Amino acid sequence: MDKTQARASDAQLKLAAVPTNLPDGWEFDKVFGELPQGSTDSRYAMLTGALLLLLAIAMLLAPRRWGPA
């Protein structure tokens, strides 16, 4: 196993942006920027999902009153 150090132990680490090559016409901010904005409101979808989940749990826990006895 090679244990040779790649840099001196007293050398400072550097933080730098790595250049990327995007296809022609692409914009960096649009690819790696903010999350995309959808056409629906995510809060509405989360509320609907939570209500449907609560309804499903209530249906599972509710006693069955119809059907063969």
C-alpha positions in Angstrom: 0.0 0.0 0.0 1.4 3.4 -1.0 1.5 5.9 1.8 3.3 8.7 0.0 1.7 12.1 0.7 0.4 14.1 -2.2 1.2 17.4 -0.6 3.3 18.5 2.3 1.5 18.2 5.7 2.1 21.9 6.5 0.7 23.2 3.1 -2.7 25.0 3.2 -5.7 23.5 1.5 -7.1 25.8 -1.2 -10.8 26.1 -2.1 -11.4 27.1 -5.7 -14.2 26.7 -8.3 -13.5 24.0 -10.8 -14.2 25.1 -14.4 -16.9 23.1 -16.1 -17.5 22.7 -19.8 -21.2 23.0 -20.6 -22.7 22.4 -24.0 -23.0 25.5 -26.3 -26.0 27.6 -25.3 -26.3 26.3 -21.8 -26.1 28.7 -18.8 -24.4 27.7 -15.6 -26.9 29.4 -13.3 -29.8 27.7 -15.0 -28.2 24.2 -14.7 -26.7 24.5 -11.2 -28.7 27.4 -9.8 -31.9 27.4 -7.8 -34.4 24.5 -7.8 -36.8 24.7 -10.8 -40.1 26.3 -10.3 -43.0 24.0 -11.0 -46.5 24.9 -12.2 -48.2 23.6 -9.0 -47.9 24.9 -5.5 -45.9 22.4 -3.4 -47.7 23.4 -0.2 -51.0 22.4 -1.8 -49.6 19.0 -2.8 -48.1 18.4 0.7 -51.4 19.3 2.4 -53.4 17.1 0.1 -51.0 14.2 0.6 -51.1 14.6 4.4 -54.9 14.7 4.4 -55.2 11.6 2.2 -52.7 9.8 4.5 -54.7 10.6 7.6 -57.9 9.4 5.8 -56.2 6.1 4.9 -55.1 5.6 8.5 -58.5 6.4 9.8 -60.1 3.9 7.4 -57.6 1.2 8.5 -58.3 1.8 12.2 -62.1 2.1 11.9 -64.1 -1.0 12.8 -65.8 -2.6 9.8 -69.6 -2.5 10.3 -70.8 -4.0 7.0 -70.2 -7.3 5.3 -70.6 -10.9 6.5 -70.6 -11.3 10.3 
